[in-house]
Amino acid sequence: MSLTFLQSPLGQDPVIVETIFKASPQRLFDAWTTPTELVKWFGPETRDLSRAEIDLQIGGAWRFIYEANDRHSDILEGEYQTIEAPKCLVFSWSHSRIFNDGRRETTSPSQVAISFEQVELGTRMRLVHSLVKRESGRLGIAGGWHVGFERLIKLIG
C-alpha cells in the first residue's frame, strides 16, 4: 500500500497525514463529529464500526466500537481536549482489544490533532497523531489513517 497522505517519516512520532478534500471545513468537521457520518467512513472497509458515541464538549468522551469477530472486539476511545468548529479538533486516543477469554489490552493514551483549513480547492485537512509509544503502533496508525482518508474522500470528495 502506498501511503500517499503520509507527510512524516514512516514509523516516526508524530504520524502526520494530510490532503485536500473537495468539501468545506464545516462538512469535514461534521464528518468527524456526527456518529451517523463516522460509521460510514471510519476504519478499514473489512471491519466497519458498529457504533460511534460522541459527547462533543471539552472533556466529553468519544467511543468507536467495532463489530466483534470470533476472537476479539476493539474499542477506540478518548476525550475531547479542544473543539473549535470548524477549524480544529484535539482529542486523546486509546485502543482497547477485548479477547473472548476476558483478557483486555489497552494502549497508552496518545493524542490526535486535526486542523481544517479552507484553501482554493476545498479544505486542507491535516491530522497529527502523537505520543504513540511503539513503532509498530505508529506503523499501524499510519496505514489506518491512510485508509480512513481514502474512505472519507469516497464519501465527501
LOKOL-97782 format. One line per 10 residues: their letters; for each residue x, y, z of C-alpha. Coordinates in steps of 0.05 Angstrom, whole numbers, plus 5000, padded with zeros to 4 digits. Layout:
! residues N
a = X/Y/Z; ...;
END
This chain:
! residues 157
msltflqspl = 5000/5000/5000; 5026/5068/4981; 5015/5117/5038; 5005/5179/4994; 4975/5221/5050; 5032/5208/5099; 5074/5270/5110; 5120/5245/5165; 5175/5191/5161; 5143/5122/5165;
gqdpviveti = 5145/5096/5236; 5165/5162/5268; 5128/5202/5321; 5085/5240/5306; 5047/5208/5249; 5024/5264/5203; 4974/5254/5147; 4946/5309/5103; 4907/5321/5039; 4858/5369/5006;
fkaspqrlfd = 4785/5350/5004; 4734/5379/4956; 4689/5399/5014; 4681/5456/5063; 4715/5456/5132; 4646/5450/5163; 4629/5388/5122; 4694/5354/5144; 4685/5376/5216; 4615/5346/5214;
awttptelvk = 4642/5280/5185; 4687/5275/5247; 4635/5295/5299; 4569/5263/5275; 4562/5189/5294; 4519/5172/5233; 4573/5202/5188; 4632/5169/5224; 4606/5098/5216; 4604/5109/5140;
wfgpetrdls = 4679/5121/5133; 4720/5108/5195; 4764/5046/5197; 4781/4992/5148; 4728/4971/5096; 4735/4900/5120; 4712/4917/5191; 4660/4971/5199; 4644/5008/5263; 4582/4981/5295;
raeidlqigg = 4573/5044/5336; 4602/5114/5347; 4587/5152/5411; 4605/5226/5416; 4597/5277/5472; 4623/5338/5434; 4646/5383/5490; 4712/5396/5524; 4724/5336/5569; 4669/5298/5533;
awrfiyeand = 4682/5226/5515; 4682/5193/5447; 4680/5119/5434; 4682/5079/5369; 4662/5006/5375; 4679/4955/5321; 4637/4894/5305; 4665/4836/5345; 4698/4779/5307; 4707/4707/5331;
rhsdilegey = 4770/4725/5371; 4761/4795/5400; 4727/4862/5399; 4760/4930/5390; 4743/4998/5421; 4776/5064/5406; 4762/5118/5457; 4785/5184/5486; 4765/5253/5509; 4758/5319/5472;
qtieapkclv = 4811/5370/5492; 4800/5425/5440; 4739/5438/5397; 4739/5499/5351; 4686/5486/5298; 4701/5482/5241; 4776/5496/5249; 4804/5442/5294; 4793/5382/5339; 4841/5354/5390;
fswshsrifn = 4827/5291/5429; 4862/5236/5468; 4863/5166/5438; 4870/5096/5464; 4855/5028/5433; 4828/4970/5474; 4824/4899/5449; 4779/4854/5489; 4791/4780/5477; 4737/4728/5481;
dgrrettsps = 4771/4696/5541; 4763/4762/5580; 4834/4790/5572; 4839/4863/5555; 4898/4900/5524; 4897/4976/5522; 4948/5023/5492; 4976/5082/5529; 4938/5146/5513; 4962/5185/5452;
qvaisfeqve = 4936/5250/5421; 4903/5267/5355; 4900/5339/5330; 4862/5354/5266; 4861/5421/5230; 4813/5441/5175; 4840/5498/5132; 4799/5530/5076; 4841/5531/5012; 4824/5548/4940;
lgtrmrlvhs = 4806/5476/4921; 4768/5460/4985; 4796/5443/5053; 4866/5420/5074; 4856/5370/5130; 4919/5356/5170; 4919/5302/5223; 4976/5296/5273; 4975/5233/5317; 5028/5240/5370;
lvkresgrlg = 5054/5205/5433; 5047/5135/5405; 5099/5097/5444; 5113/5037/5399; 5139/5039/5328; 5093/4981/5309; 5035/5023/5334; 5057/5082/5293; 5062/5038/5231; 4992/5012/5241;
iaggwhvgfe = 4965/5081/5255; 4996/5109/5191; 4962/5055/5149; 4897/5063/5187; 4894/5138/5177; 4911/5129/5103; 4852/5082/5094; 4807/5129/5133; 4826/5187/5088; 4812/5145/5026;
rliklig = 4743/5126/5052; 4728/5198/5071; 4746/5221/5001; 4698/5170/4972; 4644/5195/5019; 4651/5270/5011; 4703/5286/4959;
END
